[in-house]
Amino acid sequence: MLKKVKLALRKTGDAFDVEIIGLIAAAAADLRVAGVAVPVDAMHAHLDPLVERAIIVYCKAHFGDSENSEKLAASYESMRSKLCLAGDYRAQ
């Protein structure tokens, strides 16, 4: 997951890895709190593409100072809401 998020953020070095790993963990936790089934170790787990995309969008919304932060955050919230409502994604 780290490689995918770094690619989406256009980061190649490892200077921001700690921050990015924290964002991935926060995104996964936020999805779990909302009722979406996300493995505790989302960093190394094979994730459904929609869950993966939601985590990436969360990271893009919260990494650095982006002029698109608000739009990305709204997009993430929409994705989270849809995942919560979809039966296949609900935590048991």
TAWOFEN-V440803 format. One line per field, one symbol per residue. ss: DSSP state (A for helix, B for strand, O for the rest). phi: phi as a letter, one per 40 degrees, with the letter a starting at -180 (. if undefined). burial: + if it has 16 or more other ideal C-beta (glycine too) atoms within 10 Angstrom, else -. Layout:
ss: ???
phi: ???
burial: ???
//
This chain:
ss: OAAAAAAAAOOOOOOOAAAAAAAAAAAAAAAAAOOBOOOOOOOOOOOOAAAAAAAAAAAAAAOOOOOOAAAAAAAAAAAAAAAAAOAAABOO
phi: .dcccccccgbbcbcbdcccccccccccccccdchccbddcccbccbddccdcccccdcccbcgbbcbdcccccccccccccccccdcbccc
burial: +---++-++-+--------+--+++-++-++--+-+-+---+----+---+++++++++++++--------++-+++-++--+-----+---
//
